[in-house]
Amino acid sequence: VALGGDSSAKLSNVIDELVKFRTKVRHYALALPEAAETLPVEDDVGAKGQKEQKEKRRQLMQERKPLLEACDSLRKDLAAFGIHIQ
């Protein structure tokens, strides 16, 4: 319930905050820890080490997948109310 004032301005502020929140969550979900950001060159650790790094990255992204799905769900839910986030 919005108390007093221009309700369309308040709605705009709420939408802005939702977009900021969604953006922060997506950035977190897509970010990788420093150790996994760059895969070592094959000469440095060999094929086995490189494969382990790729597996760690895949596992991390799999763990964070629900966050990305929640962001997409929020975007779709808001679209049902005529609010489109691109």
Backbone hydrogen bonds, N-H to C=O, Kabsch-Sander energy under -0.5 kcal/mol:
donor,donor_aa,acceptor,acceptor_aa,energy
3,L,1,V,-0.5
4,G,2,A,-0.6
7,S,5,G,-0.7
10,K,6,D,-1.8
11,L,7,S,-2.5
12,S,8,S,-2.0
13,N,9,A,-2.0
14,V,10,K,-2.4
15,I,11,L,-2.5
16,D,12,S,-2.4
17,E,13,N,-2.2
18,L,14,V,-2.4
19,V,15,I,-2.5
20,K,16,D,-2.3
21,F,17,E,-2.6
22,R,18,L,-2.7
23,T,19,V,-2.4
24,K,20,K,-2.4
25,V,21,F,-2.4
26,R,22,R,-2.5
27,H,23,T,-2.6
28,Y,24,K,-2.3
29,A,25,V,-2.7
30,L,26,R,-2.2
31,A,27,H,-1.2
36,A,33,P,-1.5
37,E,33,P,-1.2
37,E,34,E,-0.6
38,T,34,E,-0.7
39,L,37,E,-0.5
44,D,41,V,-1.6
45,V,41,V,-1.2
46,G,42,E,-2.4
49,G,45,V,-0.9
50,Q,46,G,-2.0
51,K,47,A,-2.2
52,E,48,K,-2.1
53,Q,49,G,-2.2
54,K,50,Q,-2.2
55,E,51,K,-2.1
56,K,52,E,-2.3
57,R,53,Q,-2.3
58,R,54,K,-2.4
59,Q,55,E,-2.6
60,L,56,K,-2.4
61,M,57,R,-2.3
62,Q,58,R,-2.1
63,E,59,Q,-2.2
64,R,60,L,-1.6
65,K,61,M,-0.6
65,K,62,Q,-0.6
67,L,64,R,-0.9
68,L,64,R,-1.4
69,E,65,K,-2.5
70,A,66,P,-2.3
71,C,67,L,-2.0
72,D,68,L,-2.2
73,S,69,E,-2.4
74,L,70,A,-2.4
75,R,71,C,-2.2
76,K,72,D,-2.3
77,D,73,S,-2.8
78,L,74,L,-2.6
79,A,75,R,-1.8
80,A,76,K,-1.3
81,F,78,L,-1.4
82,G,79,A,-1.8
83,I,78,L,-2.3
84,H,82,G,-0.6
85,I,83,I,-0.5
86,Q,84,H,-0.5
